[in-house]
Amino acid sequence: GLRVADRNAIYYLGCRNRRKGIAVGKMALKFRHYGLYRKIIALNRKHSKGLISLRYAFRLMFFFSQLEEAERKKLFDAALMDEGLAQYTSALADQGAISDTAEAEPVLSAIENAMPHRRIVRCEISLSEAARRIQSRKAVARRFNPGLGAEELEKRLRNREKSLNTVCGYSCDLKLDMERPIQESEEKLLSFVRQALLEG
C-alpha cells in the first residue's frame, strides 16, 4: 500500500523523541542547506523584527530540511500536511508584507527545485473569521502577539494575506473556500489528492 506521512511524521523525522530542541539541533547539522537558510533569514529580517516571525523562519528551515530528506531517501509515497511551506514562508513577514514575487523568488525557487512533486493547497477564509479564530486561541498558540489590539491585528492579517498572495501566486495548485460547506472542500481535496497520486 501507499506510505503516507502527516506533518508530525515529517517534522520529527529522525528525532529520538518529539522535543523540538533536539529537532532544531539536528537541523543545524545540514550544512548543504546553508545558502537557503541565509535567504530565509534575510527575507524575515527585512519584513519583521519580532520573535514570533523568527520562530516561523526556523520552522520553515527545519521543515524544508525534513521534507527534502524524506523525498531524497524515498521514505514516503506521499505526505499530507495541514500547514507547511507556503504558510511558513508567508509568515516570515510580521510587520510588513512580501508584496513582490522577486523578493521571495530565491526562497521559493530553492524549495521548488528540491521538491518538484510538491503540491500547495490554499485554504481561504475572510479576515474577520481569521481574527475570530486567532482571538479564540490560547496566547501561546497564537500566530501574533496576544497583546495586539483589533485594529493592529487586522493590519497584520492584511499584510499576511498580501504575503500569502505573493507566495501562492508563485506556486499554488488548488484553492479551497473554507467558509463553504465542509463536504464541498473535502470532495475537492480528495479528488485533487487522487489526481496528484496518479501523476506521481
Buried (B, 14 or more C-beta within 10 A) or exposed (E): EEEEBEBEBBBBBEBEEEEEEBBBEBBEEBEEBEEBBEBBBBBBEEBBEEEEBBBBBBBBBBBBBBBBBBBEEEBBEBBBBEEBBBBBBBBBBBEBBBBEEEBBBBBBBBBBEBBEEBBBBBBBBEEEEBBEEBEEEEEEEBBBBEEBEEEEBBEBBEBBBBBBBBBBEBBBEBEBBEEEEEEEBEEBBEEBBEEBEEEE
